[in-house]
């Protein structure tokens, strides 16, 4: 999701339907964090509700596993 030169942005995504009757449904979120010029950001903090925080790898990638179904907000903190 390119930020088009914005320093802070919000993007809303629909990843799939959730069922109120299936509270045990889990999924994964993966992505790449980039900074100025599309350069990958290593060691950026990635936070999502109800799961442990993680950090990006040297090439900017992250994976959050065990994410409960439904709407989630993801926050990324990094200094570029």
FIMAR-196102 format. One record per residue: residue number from 0; residue in one letter; x, y, z of N, C-alpha, C in turn. Coordinates in nm, 3 decimals, decimal comma. Atoms other than C-alpha are relative to their C-alpha. Example, Ala and Ser with C-alpha at 12.3 -4.5 7.8 and 13.67 -1.06 7.14 Angstrom:
// residues 2
pos  code  nx  ny  nz  cax  cay  caz  cx  cy  cz
0  A  0,089  -0,119  0,000  1,230  -0,450  0,780  0,090  0,120  0,000
1  S  -0,082  -0,119  -0,006  1,367  -0,106  0,714  -0,077  0,109  0,073
// end
This chain:
// residues 80
pos  code  nx  ny  nz  cax  cay  caz  cx  cy  cz
0  X  0,084  -0,116  0,000  0,000  0,000  0,000  0,089  0,123  0,000
1  X  -0,086  -0,118  0,004  0,203  0,296  -0,116  -0,064  0,118  0,072
2  X  0,050  -0,115  -0,073  0,171  0,608  0,097  0,007  0,129  -0,082
3  X  -0,006  -0,118  0,087  0,237  0,850  -0,192  0,059  0,122  0,069
4  X  -0,078  -0,106  -0,065  0,489  1,059  0,003  -0,063  0,051  0,129
5  X  0,059  -0,038  -0,128  0,265  1,080  0,312  0,084  -0,064  0,111
6  X  -0,075  0,054  -0,113  0,438  1,029  0,645  -0,089  -0,087  0,088
7  X  0,096  0,077  -0,078  0,124  0,899  0,817  -0,123  -0,020  -0,088
8  X  0,117  0,027  0,083  -0,169  0,730  0,647  -0,086  -0,108  0,064
9  X  0,091  0,105  -0,043  -0,472  0,516  0,716  -0,056  -0,065  -0,125
10  X  0,057  0,076  0,111  -0,583  0,242  0,480  -0,096  -0,102  0,059
11  X  0,099  0,097  -0,046  -0,899  0,037  0,534  -0,005  -0,114  -0,099
12  X  0,001  0,118  0,083  -0,896  -0,318  0,402  -0,105  -0,098  0,050
13  X  0,089  0,109  -0,036  -1,151  -0,598  0,399  0,071  -0,128  -0,040
14  X  -0,077  0,122  0,026  -0,969  -0,930  0,432  -0,087  -0,123  -0,013
15  X  0,091  0,114  0,008  -1,271  -1,157  0,445  -0,113  0,015  0,098
16  X  0,114  -0,007  -0,090  -1,602  -1,211  0,611  0,029  -0,078  0,127
17  X  -0,013  0,072  -0,125  -1,613  -1,312  0,972  -0,139  -0,040  0,046
18  X  0,126  0,051  -0,052  -1,883  -1,509  1,144  -0,001  0,018  0,150
19  X  0,009  -0,022  -0,145  -1,998  -1,406  1,489  -0,006  -0,132  0,074
20  X  0,012  0,129  -0,067  -2,059  -1,775  1,562  0,132  -0,077  0,002
21  X  -0,128  0,070  0,005  -1,696  -1,873  1,490  0,109  0,087  0,061
22  X  -0,097  -0,084  -0,069  -1,491  -1,690  1,751  0,140  -0,059  -0,002
23  X  -0,132  0,063  0,002  -1,205  -1,939  1,705  0,072  0,019  -0,133
24  X  -0,062  -0,020  0,131  -1,135  -1,838  1,342  0,123  0,090  0,013
25  X  -0,127  -0,074  -0,005  -0,775  -1,717  1,300  0,058  0,010  -0,140
26  X  -0,065  -0,018  0,129  -0,568  -1,591  1,012  0,138  0,059  0,019
27  X  -0,133  -0,059  -0,003  -0,238  -1,427  0,926  0,001  0,125  -0,086
28  X  -0,019  -0,123  0,077  -0,135  -1,085  0,802  0,148  0,011  -0,031
29  X  -0,139  -0,014  0,041  0,186  -1,040  0,604  0,014  0,125  -0,086
30  X  -0,022  -0,118  0,082  0,339  -0,737  0,440  0,145  0,042  0,002
31  X  -0,132  -0,059  0,006  0,642  -0,524  0,371  -0,011  0,147  0,034
32  X  -0,002  -0,140  -0,039  0,717  -0,190  0,534  0,114  0,068  -0,075
33  X  -0,101  -0,074  0,075  0,900  0,060  0,316  -0,002  0,147  0,042
34  X  -0,013  -0,141  -0,033  1,021  0,414  0,367  0,019  0,083  -0,125
35  X  -0,026  -0,093  0,110  1,136  0,696  0,148  0,064  -0,073  -0,118
36  X  -0,056  0,062  0,120  1,205  0,584  -0,208  -0,027  -0,149  -0,011
37  X  0,031  0,143  0,006  1,057  0,240  -0,143  0,102  -0,089  0,068
38  X  -0,105  0,077  -0,070  1,356  0,135  0,070  -0,064  -0,077  0,116
39  X  0,055  0,079  -0,110  1,261  -0,154  0,305  0,049  0,050  0,136
40  X  -0,036  -0,043  -0,135  1,255  -0,060  0,672  0,018  -0,122  0,090
41  X  -0,031  0,111  -0,091  1,425  -0,312  0,898  -0,034  0,040  0,143
42  X  0,023  -0,016  -0,143  1,327  -0,353  1,263  -0,113  0,097  0,034
43  X  0,117  -0,082  -0,030  1,003  -0,150  1,234  -0,094  -0,081  0,090
44  X  0,091  0,065  -0,091  0,755  -0,231  1,509  -0,139  -0,008  -0,064
45  X  0,132  0,022  0,058  0,426  -0,381  1,381  -0,091  -0,050  0,112
46  X  0,090  0,028  -0,111  0,134  -0,386  1,626  -0,141  -0,023  -0,051
47  X  0,141  0,028  0,029  -0,211  -0,541  1,596  -0,066  -0,045  0,130
48  X  0,075  0,034  -0,121  -0,477  -0,585  1,863  -0,014  -0,151  0,017
49  X  0,025  0,140  -0,039  -0,505  -0,923  2,040  0,106  -0,100  -0,044
50  X  -0,110  0,089  0,038  -0,174  -1,064  1,909  0,132  0,065  0,043
51  X  -0,129  -0,058  -0,037  0,191  -1,021  2,010  0,055  0,090  -0,111
52  X  -0,063  -0,088  0,100  0,377  -0,736  1,840  0,116  -0,073  -0,065
53  X  -0,112  0,060  0,072  0,644  -0,819  1,586  0,084  0,111  -0,060
54  X  -0,087  -0,096  0,067  0,928  -0,648  1,403  0,028  -0,048  -0,142
55  X  -0,032  0,035  0,137  1,018  -0,636  1,037  0,139  -0,059  -0,010
56  X  -0,132  0,059  0,027  1,309  -0,836  0,898  0,088  0,102  -0,070
57  X  -0,094  -0,090  0,067  1,612  -0,682  0,728  -0,054  0,051  -0,133
58  X  0,056  -0,044  0,128  1,416  -0,667  0,401  -0,141  0,059  0,014
59  X  0,126  -0,070  -0,024  1,112  -0,501  0,563  -0,124  -0,087  0,014
60  X  0,116  0,089  -0,007  0,887  -0,808  0,573  -0,043  -0,028  0,144
61  X  0,052  0,043  -0,130  0,662  -0,906  0,862  -0,112  -0,101  -0,022
62  X  0,110  0,098  0,000  0,415  -1,184  0,944  -0,059  -0,001  0,140
63  X  0,072  0,009  -0,126  0,153  -1,176  1,217  -0,093  -0,120  -0,012
64  X  0,082  0,123  0,004  -0,002  -1,518  1,285  -0,100  -0,001  0,116
65  X  0,098  0,018  -0,106  -0,306  -1,616  1,489  -0,090  0,120  0,021
66  X  0,082  -0,119  -0,009  -0,500  -1,298  1,414  -0,148  -0,041  0,002
67  X  0,142  0,033  -0,004  -0,866  -1,330  1,523  -0,074  0,058  -0,121
68  X  0,081  -0,047  0,112  -1,122  -1,297  1,243  -0,069  0,131  0,036
69  X  0,069  -0,126  -0,021  -1,285  -0,959  1,201  0,087  0,119  -0,035
70  X  -0,069  -0,124  0,032  -1,178  -0,599  1,165  0,116  0,020  0,096
71  X  -0,120  -0,023  -0,081  -0,826  -0,523  1,288  0,069  0,127  -0,049
72  X  -0,082  -0,115  0,034  -0,612  -0,212  1,298  0,145  -0,040  0,018
73  X  -0,143  0,029  -0,008  -0,241  -0,247  1,227  0,074  0,133  0,009
74  X  -0,080  -0,121  -0,019  0,006  0,013  1,347  0,146  -0,035  -0,024
75  X  -0,143  0,020  0,025  0,364  0,044  1,223  0,073  0,122  0,051
76  X  -0,082  -0,108  -0,055  0,623  0,249  1,408  0,143  -0,019  -0,047
77  X  -0,137  0,008  0,050  0,957  0,326  1,248  0,055  0,141  -0,020
78  X  -0,069  -0,125  0,032  1,209  0,602  1,202  0,080  -0,026  -0,125
79  X  -0,066  0,018  0,129  1,330  0,638  0,847  0,107  0,104  -0,017
// end
